Structures are given as C-alpha cells and as structure tokens.
Amino acid sequence: MSALRIGVIGAGIMGADHANTLRRSIRGAEVTAVADVDLARAKAAADGARAYDDAFALIADPAVDAVVIASHDSVHAAQVVAAVKAGKAVLCEKPLAPTLAEGRQVLREIGDTGEALLSLGFMRRFDPGYAALRQAIDDGSIGAPVLVHNVSRGVSSAPNATSEFSITGSAIHECDVVPWLLRSPVVEVSWVAPRRSAQAVEGLQDPQLIHLRTADGVLSTVETFLNARYGYVVRCEVVGENGTISLTEPARVVVEGDLARSTGYAADWRPRFADAYRLELQAWVDSVLAGAPTSLATGRDGVAASAVAEAVIASMHNAGRVTKVEAP
Ligand SMILES: NC(=O)c1ccc[n+]([C@@H]2O[C@H](COP(=O)([O-])OP(=O)(O)OC[C@H]3O[C@@H](n4cnc5c(N)ncnc54)[C@H](O)[C@@H]3O)[C@@H](O)[C@H]2O)c1
C-alpha cells in the first residue's frame, strides 16, 4: 500500500482540522473522502475529495482503507462497529461512546480481531509536554508521585452543554491521561463543586472539581471549567516525594509594554494540542501501514476512561459520595 486512503467522518471543528492535518503534515496519508450529515460541510472539508452525507456510504467506499471518526459523540459507537466490521482501521475521537455500557457493547460487537483495528483519540498521550511528564516520573527525578493537580479551562461552553457533558466531553481526557501518566488505574473518585458561575448555561454546573484516586494511592485533583472566559488552558503538576514537575504554558512570544509583560492564550484546544494531533495522526498512519499494533490509546483504554467518567457522574448525582470505579 503506497498511501493510506483515509475517510473522515464528521466535518466539524475536529474533523476539518484532522482532514487538513492529514493533507498537509502526515507522511503516507491521503484523504479520499469526507462524510457529514451536513453535505456542504463535508464538501468544504473534502477539498476536492469525495463528499458524502452518509457515514455508512463512506465506510463502504472501496477507495477508503481507514476511517477517522470525528462526528457527534452519540454516533461514534455505531460508526466504529460498522467500520471495523468492514475491515477498516479506525481512529475514533474520544469518547468511544457517551456511556460505559455503550463502550462495552462496542468491544463485544467487534471482538478481539476488531479491537486490533481500533485506536482512540486521546491525543494528550502524544503531547510533548505530557510525554515529558511521564518520562520524568519514570526516571524517578521527582521521587514517587503523591499528588497530581490538573486544570482544564475553556472560553465558553456549547449552548447545550450539561454537567455530565463536562465529564464525558472534557474531563474524560484526565480520566485517561492520569492513569497513563502514573501507570496505575483509577479505582475511586469523588465530585464536588462551588456555586455555579453566572456564565454557565442552565443545566451546567460550572466549574467542577474531581478527585481521582489511582491504585498506587496517588490522589489527583481535576478542575474543569468550561466557561473560564479568559482563554483555553490545560495545566498538570505532578507532586513527588522529592520535587514537582509541571507542564509549562506554551507561548512563542512575550509582549512587554505599558508597564506589563504578557503572553497570549489560545481560544480553544486546537493550537494548544496541534503538535499532539499531528504526532498522533502520524503514529496511527505509520502503524496501520506497517500492520503493527496501534501505539495510540485502544478501545479498552476508551472503556476504562468511560468507567472513570461514569463513577464521577454517579458521585455528582450522589452528593459527592466517594465512588468505586467499576472494572472496565
Ligand atoms: N481530542 C480532542 O481534543 C477533541 C476536542 C474536541 C472534540 N473532540 C471530539 O471530536 C468529535 C467532534 O467534535 P467537534 O468539536 O468537531 O464537534 P462539531 O459539532 O464541530 O462537529 C461534529 C460534526 O459531526 C457531524 N455529524 C453529526 N452526526 C453525524 C453523523 N451521524 N454522521 C456524520 N456526521 C455527523 C456534525 O454535522 C458536525 O459537522 C466529538 O466526538 C468530540 O468529543 C475531541
């Protein structure tokens, strides 16, 4: 196979971004089709490739070897199952499915051979900052970790965002990256929140605070604040027995003037994680072309993150009670 012929499903913010990155920056990749229920969006993102208004037609297209799924969370499961059953490698954006039950059902339907075709888009694993954190923990440079502090803030939430979506759509990244950093599964969680920000839409508790306890005894805090207004910010500090290690705020320039020194913030996640998306897509294409196991998060990792998210939501609905995470 000279180039991997890729179909992208969902041509919104992420799908259009992935299609552009695949075309511009990824060796061995060719975007041959884009599908979106909104055909005009599919055509715009296709940039001359085939455009479909039906994801299943794209999956059946013989000119598509592999599929990137960046559609709405609620339709990931059906699209993953169809693409894997068609024998196509899949990179599905997080989450695998909105609920743990649906995620488990996907793994049952595709079986062990299908699982080998499935990768999940937990791109923080490819972010150079997170990779350096993990390396430093492994090297023992800060001693054994005892705490991890995570902060995830956005400018404004989608109009229909809910308290539960803040977990399954946003904190799901920490549900994956914390156990990945520590090499230890999350076994227990709890949820707490301050008064609701006046900027939050009805039905959304914003901000929220989560505690994740991993099997190694490390406690992690996660602040998720979708309407923080001032910029898109992701922070992570690992506190060890001999020191701490933190992500730095990525900035290319500092502006000094008017008695102040400042750097800018991204408006959303795309500039912050551009390197991570590119490295993730390259790793995916390389492994599919080589017929090698995925180096990305797997379907099982997706189900494990959903099990943590589900426990957090159970705690949210149960006055913040400490809640065990079901074995995925
Ligand atoms: N990894 C990350 O950092 C990250 C960041 C943002 C979003 N995401 C995930 O990526 C996915 C897309 O998010 P987005 O921000 O681009 O959303 P979006 O709303 O901008 O785009 C989703 C697109 O999917 C299309 N769509 C909906 N149902 C479809 C169907 N049945 N078939 C084909 N197309 C369909 C919509 O018309 C829309 O164009 C979501 O699953 C989201 O959770 C991941």
The ligand as an SDF file (V2000), in Angstrom:
LIG
                    3D

 44 48  0  0  0  0  0  0  0  0999 V2000
   -9.4150   15.0470   21.1390 N   0  0  0  0  0  0  0  0  0  0  0  0
   -9.8410   16.2540   21.3600 C   0  0  0  0  0  0  0  0  0  0  0  0
   -9.1030   17.0940   21.8740 O   0  0  0  0  0  0  0  0  0  0  0  0
  -11.2180   16.6740   20.9740 C   0  0  0  0  0  0  0  0  0  0  0  0
  -11.5480   18.0370   21.0150 C   0  0  0  0  0  0  0  0  0  0  0  0
  -12.8350   18.3950   20.6280 C   0  0  0  0  0  0  0  0  0  0  0  0
  -13.7390   17.4450   20.2410 C   0  0  0  0  0  0  0  0  0  0  0  0
  -13.3990   16.1310   20.2430 N   0  0  0  0  0  0  0  0  0  0  0  0
  -14.3580   15.1140   19.8230 C   0  0  0  0  0  0  0  0  0  0  0  0
  -14.4110   15.1490   18.4010 O   0  0  0  0  0  0  0  0  0  0  0  0
  -15.7550   14.9220   17.9610 C   0  0  0  0  0  0  0  0  0  0  0  0
  -16.2010   16.0990   17.1050 C   0  0  0  0  0  0  0  0  0  0  0  0
  -16.1770   17.2680   17.8840 O   0  0  0  0  0  0  0  0  0  0  0  0
  -16.2780   18.7040   17.2020 P   0  0  0  0  0  0  0  0  0  0  0  0
  -15.8370   19.6640   18.2360 O   0  0  0  0  0  0  0  0  0  0  0  0
  -15.6050   18.6920   15.8820 O   0  0  0  0  0  0  0  0  0  0  0  0
  -17.8520   18.8330   17.0110 O   0  0  0  0  0  0  0  0  0  0  0  0
  -18.6340   19.5830   15.8550 P   0  0  0  0  0  0  0  0  0  0  0  0
  -20.0390   19.6950   16.3220 O   0  0  0  0  0  0  0  0  0  0  0  0
  -17.9060   20.8030   15.4330 O   0  0  0  0  0  0  0  0  0  0  0  0
  -18.5660   18.5500   14.6370 O   0  0  0  0  0  0  0  0  0  0  0  0
  -19.2700   17.3400   14.6010 C   0  0  0  0  0  0  0  0  0  0  0  0
  -19.6910   17.1060   13.1650 C   0  0  0  0  0  0  0  0  0  0  0  0
  -20.2530   15.7960   13.0570 O   0  0  0  0  0  0  0  0  0  0  0  0
  -21.3650   15.8670   12.1940 C   0  0  0  0  0  0  0  0  0  0  0  0
  -22.2320   14.7370   12.4560 N   0  0  0  0  0  0  0  0  0  0  0  0
  -23.1200   14.5740   13.4740 C   0  0  0  0  0  0  0  0  0  0  0  0
  -23.7220   13.3770   13.3720 N   0  0  0  0  0  0  0  0  0  0  0  0
  -23.1940   12.7710   12.2640 C   0  0  0  0  0  0  0  0  0  0  0  0
  -23.4170   11.5260   11.6340 C   0  0  0  0  0  0  0  0  0  0  0  0
  -24.3200   10.6500   12.1150 N   0  0  0  0  0  0  0  0  0  0  0  0
  -22.6880   11.2250   10.5470 N   0  0  0  0  0  0  0  0  0  0  0  0
  -21.7930   12.1080   10.0360 C   0  0  0  0  0  0  0  0  0  0  0  0
  -21.5510   13.3190   10.5840 N   0  0  0  0  0  0  0  0  0  0  0  0
  -22.2490   13.6380   11.6860 C   0  0  0  0  0  0  0  0  0  0  0  0
  -21.9950   17.2290   12.5020 C   0  0  0  0  0  0  0  0  0  0  0  0
  -22.8310   17.6540   11.4330 O   0  0  0  0  0  0  0  0  0  0  0  0
  -20.7760   18.1050   12.6760 C   0  0  0  0  0  0  0  0  0  0  0  0
  -20.3570   18.7010   11.4720 O   0  0  0  0  0  0  0  0  0  0  0  0
  -16.5910   14.7200   19.2140 C   0  0  0  0  0  0  0  0  0  0  0  0
  -16.7160   13.3600   19.4580 O   0  0  0  0  0  0  0  0  0  0  0  0
  -15.7630   15.3740   20.3130 C   0  0  0  0  0  0  0  0  0  0  0  0
  -15.9910   14.7920   21.5710 O   0  0  0  0  0  0  0  0  0  0  0  0
  -12.1490   15.7400   20.5790 C   0  0  0  0  0  0  0  0  0  0  0  0
  1  2  1  0
  2  3  2  0
  2  4  1  0
  4  5  1  0
  4 44  2  0
  5  6  2  0
  6  7  1  0
  7  8  2  0
  8  9  1  0
  8 44  1  0
  9 10  1  0
  9 42  1  0
 10 11  1  0
 11 12  1  0
 11 40  1  0
 12 13  1  0
 13 14  1  0
 14 15  2  0
 14 16  1  0
 14 17  1  0
 17 18  1  0
 18 19  2  0
 18 20  1  0
 18 21  1  0
 21 22  1  0
 22 23  1  0
 23 24  1  0
 23 38  1  0
 24 25  1  0
 25 26  1  0
 25 36  1  0
 26 27  1  0
 26 35  1  0
 27 28  2  0
 28 29  1  0
 29 30  1  0
 29 35  2  0
 30 31  1  0
 30 32  2  0
 32 33  1  0
 33 34  2  0
 34 35  1  0
 36 37  1  0
 36 38  1  0
 38 39  1  0
 40 41  1  0
 40 42  1  0
 42 43  1  0
M  CHG  2   8   1  16  -1
M  END
$$$$
